[in-house]
Amino acid sequence: MEKVIHEERRLGFFEKYLTLWVIGCIGLGILLGKIFPQAAVALDRISVHQVSIPIAICLFFMMYPIMVKIDFAEVVKAGKSPRPVALTLFVNWCIKPFTMLAIATLFLGILFKGWLPGFEIVKGGQQVELYRSYISGCILLGIAPCTAMVLVWGHLSKGNDGHTLVMVAINSLAMLFLYAPLGGWLLGVNMMPIPWQTIVLSVVIYVGLPLLLGYYSRKWIISKKGFKWFEEKFIHYLTPVSIGALLVTLILLFSFKGELIINQPQVILLIAIPLFIQTCLIFAITYALARRLKLPYRDAAPSALIGASNHFEVAIATSATLFGLSSGASLATVVGVLIEVPVMLMLVRVCLKTKEWFR
C-alpha cells in the first residue's frame, strides 16, 4: 500500500512568477494574432464540434500532470464528505448566475451604457442594443462553472486534489442538465440552442482522458519503479509541463482573438470591470460559507475557486452558436478569458495567505 506523506508544497520557479509569465504570454499571443492573423485563423479552424484541437492538446498536457498526482484513495474518501460538493453546487447554480445578471446589468446596462456603442445585427438578422449583447455574453459565462482549469487552481492553492476532482465531476454532470434551461430563462428566450457535443467533448478531452491516463500510468509507474521514484523523480520532471501547457494555451487563445482585443480596448475594459467584481464576489461568498460550515482549508479553497472560475470554452462556443462569433456577446466571453488567469492566480494567493482562518 502506498504510504503518502503530506508535505508542504512549495511554488517552483515557474509557479512563483506565474503571473508575469501569464501577462507575457497574453501580450505575445495578441502580438502574434496581429502580425500573423491568417495563421491564427487557420489554427482556430482546426476544431471538432467547436472544440479547438490545438487548445485541447494543450489542455490535456495541462491536466495530465495534475491527474497523475492524485491518490484515488483520497478521491474515495472525498466522495464520502458531501458538504463541499453541496456548497459548490449551491453557489454555482443558485447564486452565481443571478449575481452575474445583476452586476452585468448594473454596470453595462446602467452605469456604462452611455460609453458603449449603439446597435449590432446578431445572427438571424435581428437588431439589438450592444449593451444587451454584452450582458448576454456575461450571462453565458456566469452559467458555465469551471470544469478543467480549476484543477490547476486547486493544486496551486494546496487544496485537496481528490476532492477537487469529485466536485469537478459532479459539476460537469450538473452543467449538462442545467446549462441550457437556466441560460434560456436568464436570456429571456423560449429555447436556447446549445452545442451539447461541445460540452460532452470538452469534458471528455479536458477531464476524462487525462484522468484515465493519469490513473493507469500512476499505477503502472509505481508498480514498476516504486512510490519513492514516482514522487521524487517522475513528478519532479513532470510539474513544469502543466505550467508550460498553460502558457502555450494562453498564447494560442489570445492569438485567435488578438485583433478583436486591439480594436476595442475601451470596451474590453468596461466589460472586464463587472466580470472582475463578479469573480471576486463569488469567491468571497463561497469562502465565507465554507468557513461558516467549518470546512477544512483543503476543501474550502477549491470550493471557492470552482465557484469563481468559468468554463470559457463552452461560453464562447454557445455565444458563437446563438449570436455569431463577431457579436458583442462573443466579445464578452473573450474578455472572460482575458481576465480569468490573472484574477484566479490572485485568488490562489488570497487562499494561501488565509489558510490560518480554517485551523
Backbone torsions as a table, in degrees:
resi	resn	phi	psi	omega
1	MET	NA	142.6	-179.2
2	GLU	-68.2	139.2	172.7
3	LYS	-105.5	107.1	-175.3
4	VAL	-95.2	119.8	178.1
5	ILE	-102.8	116.0	-179.1
6	HIS	-80.8	111.8	179.8
7	GLU	-113.1	155.3	177.2
8	GLU	-67.5	118.5	-179.0
9	ARG	-81.5	127.3	177.9
10	ARG	-101.1	146.4	178.3
11	LEU	-71.2	128.5	177.0
12	GLY	-78.2	-175.1	-177.0
13	PHE	-59.2	-47.0	-179.8
14	PHE	-64.7	-43.5	-176.6
15	GLU	-70.0	-36.5	-176.9
16	LYS	-62.6	-38.8	-178.1
17	TYR	-110.1	29.3	-173.6
18	LEU	-61.9	-36.1	179.4
19	THR	-59.4	-41.9	179.4
20	LEU	-66.3	-41.8	178.4
21	TRP	-63.1	-39.2	-179.2
22	VAL	-62.8	-48.5	-179.9
23	ILE	-60.8	-42.8	179.4
24	GLY	-63.2	-41.3	-178.6
25	CYS	-71.4	-35.0	175.3
26	ILE	-62.5	-46.1	177.9
27	GLY	-62.5	-42.1	179.7
28	LEU	-64.8	-41.1	179.0
29	GLY	-62.2	-45.9	178.7
30	ILE	-61.3	-43.2	179.9
31	LEU	-62.9	-45.0	179.5
32	LEU	-64.3	-38.1	178.1
33	GLY	-64.8	-32.4	178.7
34	LYS	-76.5	-42.2	-176.3
35	ILE	-76.4	-40.9	-177.7
36	PHE	-122.2	64.9	-176.0
37	PRO	-62.1	-35.8	-178.2
38	GLN	-67.5	-35.9	177.8
39	ALA	-65.1	-41.3	178.4
40	ALA	-63.5	-43.4	179.4
41	VAL	-62.5	-42.7	-179.9
42	ALA	-62.7	-43.3	178.2
43	LEU	-65.5	-40.0	-178.3
44	ASP	-64.2	-26.8	-178.5
45	ARG	-78.8	-12.5	178.3
46	ILE	-79.8	88.9	-174.8
47	SER	-146.9	160.5	174.6
48	VAL	-128.3	119.9	-176.6
49	HIS	51.1	44.1	177.7
50	GLN	66.6	12.4	172.4
51	VAL	-96.8	115.8	-177.7
52	SER	-66.3	123.7	-179.4
53	ILE	-67.0	-44.5	176.3
54	PRO	-58.6	-41.3	178.4
55	ILE	-66.5	-40.5	-179.9
56	ALA	-60.8	-40.9	178.7
57	ILE	-63.5	-45.0	178.9
58	CYS	-62.7	-43.7	-179.4
59	LEU	-66.6	-31.7	175.6
60	PHE	-60.7	-47.7	-179.4
61	PHE	-70.7	-19.3	173.9
62	MET	-75.8	-38.5	-174.5
63	MET	-83.6	-38.7	-173.0
64	TYR	-55.9	-47.2	-179.9
65	PRO	-60.2	-27.5	178.0
66	ILE	-77.2	-44.3	-178.5
67	MET	-62.8	-38.3	-176.0
68	VAL	-70.6	-19.3	178.5
69	LYS	-81.3	-15.0	-172.4
70	ILE	-76.0	126.2	172.0
71	ASP	-85.2	114.2	-172.5
72	PHE	-71.9	-11.3	169.4
73	ALA	-65.2	-35.0	177.2
74	GLU	-68.4	-35.1	178.7
75	VAL	-62.8	-44.0	179.6
76	VAL	-62.0	-43.2	178.1
77	LYS	-63.2	-41.6	-178.7
78	ALA	-62.9	-35.8	-179.4
79	GLY	-66.3	-17.6	179.5
80	LYS	-87.6	-0.8	179.3
81	SER	-114.8	98.9	-170.6
82	PRO	-80.5	-16.6	-171.9
83	ARG	-61.9	-46.6	178.2
84	PRO	-62.2	-37.1	179.0
85	VAL	-65.9	-45.0	179.1
86	ALA	-61.9	-40.8	178.7
87	LEU	-62.1	-45.7	-179.4
88	THR	-61.9	-46.2	-179.9
89	LEU	-64.1	-40.4	-180.0
90	PHE	-62.5	-48.1	-178.7
91	VAL	-66.7	-45.0	-175.5
92	ASN	-64.8	-34.8	-171.7
93	TRP	-113.8	-17.0	-178.8
94	CYS	-109.3	-17.6	-178.3
95	ILE	-118.6	-54.7	-170.3
96	LYS	-56.3	-46.7	-178.8
97	PRO	-60.6	-35.2	-174.6
98	PHE	-81.4	-34.8	174.1
99	THR	-68.2	-35.6	177.0
100	MET	-62.6	-46.4	178.5
101	LEU	-59.6	-44.9	-177.4
102	ALA	-66.8	-46.2	-177.4
103	ILE	-68.5	-43.9	179.1
104	ALA	-62.9	-40.8	179.1
105	THR	-66.2	-41.9	179.9
106	LEU	-60.7	-48.5	-174.7
107	PHE	-81.3	-51.1	-173.8
108	LEU	-82.7	-29.7	-178.1
109	GLY	-92.8	-16.1	-177.6
110	ILE	-126.8	-66.5	-172.3
111	LEU	-66.5	-42.7	-175.9
112	PHE	-101.2	2.6	-172.0
113	LYS	-56.4	-40.7	-177.8
114	GLY	-69.3	-17.2	-178.1
115	TRP	-97.4	-3.6	-177.1
116	LEU	-98.3	151.9	177.4
117	PRO	-59.1	168.2	-171.0
118	GLY	-79.8	-80.2	-171.5
119	PHE	-127.4	163.8	172.1
120	GLU	-146.0	158.0	174.5
121	ILE	-99.6	115.6	-177.5
122	VAL	-92.4	174.7	179.3
123	LYS	-53.8	129.3	-177.2
124	GLY	101.1	-5.0	174.9
125	GLY	86.9	4.4	-179.2
126	GLN	-81.8	138.9	177.8
127	GLN	-93.6	128.5	179.1
128	VAL	-133.2	156.0	173.3
129	GLU	-70.7	137.1	-173.6
130	LEU	-61.7	-35.3	-177.8
131	TYR	-63.3	-32.0	177.0
132	ARG	-68.6	-35.4	177.4
133	SER	-65.8	-41.6	177.5
134	TYR	-62.8	-42.0	178.4
135	ILE	-61.9	-39.9	178.6
136	SER	-60.1	-42.2	177.6
137	GLY	-62.6	-39.9	177.4
138	CYS	-63.2	-40.8	178.1
139	ILE	-60.3	-44.0	-179.7
140	LEU	-63.0	-32.1	173.8
141	LEU	-71.0	-41.2	-175.8
142	GLY	-65.8	-26.3	-180.0
143	ILE	-100.8	13.7	179.0
144	ALA	-119.8	77.9	-179.3
145	PRO	-66.4	150.7	-173.5
146	CYS	-66.4	138.6	177.7
147	THR	-126.9	3.2	-178.1
148	ALA	-135.6	-62.4	-176.1
149	MET	-59.2	-25.6	-177.6
150	VAL	-63.3	-22.3	175.0
151	LEU	-64.2	-33.6	175.4
152	VAL	-69.3	-47.9	-178.2
153	TRP	-63.6	-42.8	179.1
154	GLY	-62.6	-38.1	179.6
155	HIS	-68.6	-44.1	179.9
156	LEU	-65.1	-28.5	179.7
157	SER	-85.0	2.6	-179.6
158	LYS	63.9	37.1	176.1
159	GLY	-83.2	-178.5	178.9
160	ASN	-80.9	103.5	-177.0
161	ASP	-60.2	-37.5	178.9
162	GLY	-63.6	-42.8	179.9
163	HIS	-70.2	-36.5	176.4
164	THR	-59.3	-42.3	-179.9
165	LEU	-63.5	-42.0	178.1
166	VAL	-61.4	-45.1	-178.4
167	MET	-66.8	-37.2	177.8
168	VAL	-63.7	-42.5	-179.2
169	ALA	-62.7	-46.6	-179.2
170	ILE	-67.6	-38.8	179.8
171	ASN	-65.4	-36.6	178.3
172	SER	-63.2	-43.5	177.6
173	LEU	-64.2	-41.1	179.2
174	ALA	-62.3	-38.2	-179.0
175	MET	-65.5	-34.4	179.0
176	LEU	-59.4	-34.8	-175.4
177	PHE	-96.9	-28.4	-171.9
178	LEU	-101.8	-21.3	-172.6
179	TYR	-61.0	-49.3	-176.1
180	ALA	-68.0	-51.9	-178.0
181	PRO	-65.3	-39.2	179.8
182	LEU	-69.1	-41.3	177.8
183	GLY	-64.2	-42.6	178.8
184	GLY	-61.4	-40.0	179.3
185	TRP	-66.3	-48.1	-176.8
186	LEU	-69.5	-32.3	177.4
187	LEU	-78.7	-10.0	176.2
188	GLY	72.6	31.9	177.8
189	VAL	-117.4	158.6	-178.3
190	ASN	-70.6	-39.3	-178.7
191	MET	-142.5	132.0	-178.9
192	MET	-107.2	107.4	176.8
193	PRO	-62.2	132.1	-178.1
194	ILE	-133.5	133.2	-180.0
195	PRO	-76.3	85.4	-178.7
196	TRP	-57.6	-37.0	-179.6
197	GLN	-61.4	-34.5	179.9
198	THR	-64.6	-45.3	-179.7
199	ILE	-63.8	-51.0	-177.0
200	VAL	-61.5	-47.3	-177.6
201	LEU	-65.7	-39.2	-179.4
202	SER	-67.2	-39.8	177.6
203	VAL	-64.9	-40.8	179.4
204	VAL	-64.1	-47.0	-176.2
205	ILE	-72.9	-45.3	-172.9
206	TYR	-80.3	-27.6	-176.0
207	VAL	-119.8	-53.3	-172.0
208	GLY	-62.8	-51.7	-176.6
209	LEU	-64.1	-50.2	177.0
210	PRO	-64.0	-31.4	177.1
211	LEU	-64.0	-47.2	-178.8
212	LEU	-62.5	-49.8	-179.4
213	LEU	-67.3	-36.0	178.2
214	GLY	-63.1	-43.8	-179.2
215	TYR	-62.5	-50.3	-175.3
216	TYR	-73.5	-37.7	179.0
217	SER	-69.2	-34.1	176.4
218	ARG	-61.9	-47.7	180.0
219	LYS	-61.4	-43.6	-176.6
220	TRP	-66.8	-44.2	-177.9
221	ILE	-66.2	-42.7	-179.2
222	ILE	-66.1	-38.3	179.1
223	SER	-67.6	-31.3	-177.6
224	LYS	-88.6	-40.7	-171.9
225	LYS	-111.3	-16.6	-177.7
226	GLY	93.8	157.0	-175.1
227	PHE	-68.7	-34.8	-178.6
228	LYS	-63.3	-45.5	178.2
229	TRP	-63.4	-41.8	179.2
230	PHE	-58.9	-46.5	-176.0
231	GLU	-72.1	-42.4	-171.9
232	GLU	-90.2	-29.1	-176.4
233	LYS	-106.5	-60.8	-173.3
234	PHE	-60.9	-51.2	-177.9
235	ILE	-65.1	-36.5	-178.9
236	HIS	-59.9	-42.9	-178.6
237	TYR	-82.7	-18.7	-177.0
238	LEU	-85.6	-28.8	-174.0
239	THR	-54.9	-45.7	179.9
240	PRO	-63.8	-19.0	179.8
241	VAL	-62.9	-41.7	-178.9
242	SER	-62.9	-46.4	-179.9
243	ILE	-67.0	-41.6	178.5
244	GLY	-61.0	-40.8	178.3
245	ALA	-65.1	-37.2	176.3
246	LEU	-60.0	-45.1	-177.6
247	LEU	-67.4	-40.6	177.0
248	VAL	-64.7	-38.1	176.9
249	THR	-58.3	-44.1	-179.8
250	LEU	-63.9	-42.0	178.7
251	ILE	-60.3	-44.7	179.7
252	LEU	-64.4	-48.2	-178.4
253	LEU	-56.8	-45.9	-174.4
254	PHE	-84.0	-16.4	170.2
255	SER	-72.6	-32.2	177.1
256	PHE	-65.7	-37.1	-172.3
257	LYS	-113.5	12.5	-173.9
258	GLY	-58.5	-47.5	-177.1
259	GLU	-64.7	-38.3	178.2
260	LEU	-60.1	-42.8	-178.8
261	ILE	-68.3	-42.2	-179.3
262	ILE	-65.7	-36.7	-176.3
263	ASN	-73.8	-22.3	-176.2
264	GLN	-132.8	56.5	-175.0
265	PRO	-64.6	-37.5	-177.9
266	GLN	-68.9	-36.6	177.7
267	VAL	-68.2	-38.4	177.8
268	ILE	-56.5	-46.3	-178.8
269	LEU	-63.4	-44.3	-177.7
270	LEU	-65.1	-36.2	178.0
271	ILE	-74.6	-34.8	-176.5
272	ALA	-65.4	-31.6	-176.3
273	ILE	-61.6	-55.1	178.3
274	PRO	-64.0	-33.0	178.0
275	LEU	-65.3	-39.7	177.9
276	PHE	-64.7	-45.5	179.6
277	ILE	-62.0	-43.3	179.0
278	GLN	-60.5	-45.0	-178.9
279	THR	-60.9	-47.3	-179.2
280	CYS	-67.5	-37.1	-179.8
281	LEU	-64.8	-47.6	-178.8
282	ILE	-65.0	-39.2	175.6
283	PHE	-59.0	-47.6	-177.5
284	ALA	-63.6	-42.0	179.7
285	ILE	-62.2	-48.4	-177.4
286	THR	-66.6	-41.6	-179.2
287	TYR	-64.1	-41.6	179.1
288	ALA	-66.9	-42.6	178.2
289	LEU	-64.7	-37.8	177.8
290	ALA	-61.9	-40.9	178.3
291	ARG	-67.6	-39.1	178.6
292	ARG	-63.3	-37.6	178.9
293	LEU	-80.4	-1.5	178.7
294	LYS	60.9	39.5	174.6
295	LEU	-74.5	148.2	173.4
296	PRO	-67.0	156.2	-177.3
297	TYR	-56.4	-40.1	-175.2
298	ARG	-64.7	-18.5	173.7
299	ASP	-98.8	-33.2	-177.1
300	ALA	-67.3	-42.9	-176.6
301	ALA	-61.6	-53.5	179.1
302	PRO	-64.9	-31.1	177.1
303	SER	-60.6	-46.0	-179.3
304	ALA	-68.4	-37.4	-178.0
305	LEU	-72.0	-34.9	176.2
306	ILE	-63.4	-43.5	179.1
307	GLY	-63.2	-37.3	-175.0
308	ALA	-75.6	-32.5	-172.5
309	SER	-90.3	166.3	-175.3
310	ASN	-128.4	151.7	174.6
311	HIS	-89.6	82.1	-170.3
312	PHE	-68.6	-25.7	178.8
313	GLU	-61.1	-45.8	179.8
314	VAL	-67.5	-39.8	179.6
315	ALA	-62.4	-43.7	179.2
316	ILE	-65.2	-44.6	-179.8
317	ALA	-62.0	-40.9	-178.9
318	THR	-69.1	-42.1	179.6
319	SER	-64.4	-37.2	177.8
320	ALA	-65.9	-38.2	179.1
321	THR	-67.3	-42.2	-175.7
322	LEU	-79.0	-46.7	-167.8
323	PHE	-119.0	-12.3	-176.4
324	GLY	100.6	149.3	-175.0
325	LEU	-67.8	-25.3	-179.1
326	SER	-92.8	8.5	-176.0
327	SER	-77.5	164.6	175.0
328	GLY	-63.8	-34.1	178.5
329	ALA	-62.6	-43.2	178.8
330	SER	-66.2	-36.3	176.8
331	LEU	-61.7	-41.9	179.6
332	ALA	-62.0	-39.2	178.3
333	THR	-67.5	-32.9	176.5
334	VAL	-66.8	-37.7	176.2
335	VAL	-62.4	-34.3	175.2
336	GLY	-58.0	-40.9	175.8
337	VAL	-64.2	-42.0	-175.4
338	LEU	-59.2	-40.9	-176.1
339	ILE	-95.7	-14.0	-172.2
340	GLU	-54.5	-56.5	-172.0
341	VAL	-69.0	-50.1	179.2
342	PRO	-59.3	-40.7	-178.8
343	VAL	-68.8	-41.9	179.9
344	MET	-66.7	-35.5	174.9
345	LEU	-64.3	-37.4	175.7
346	MET	-61.6	-43.2	-179.4
347	LEU	-70.0	-31.6	173.2
348	VAL	-60.9	-42.5	177.7
349	ARG	-62.5	-39.6	177.3
350	VAL	-60.2	-44.7	178.0
351	CYS	-58.4	-48.5	-177.8
352	LEU	-63.4	-32.4	-179.5
353	LYS	-78.2	-18.8	-173.5
354	THR	-114.8	19.6	180.0
355	LYS	-56.3	-33.5	-176.6
356	GLU	-63.3	-22.3	-180.0
357	TRP	-62.1	-22.0	-172.6
358	PHE	-106.7	12.2	179.0
359	ARG	-91.5	NA	NA
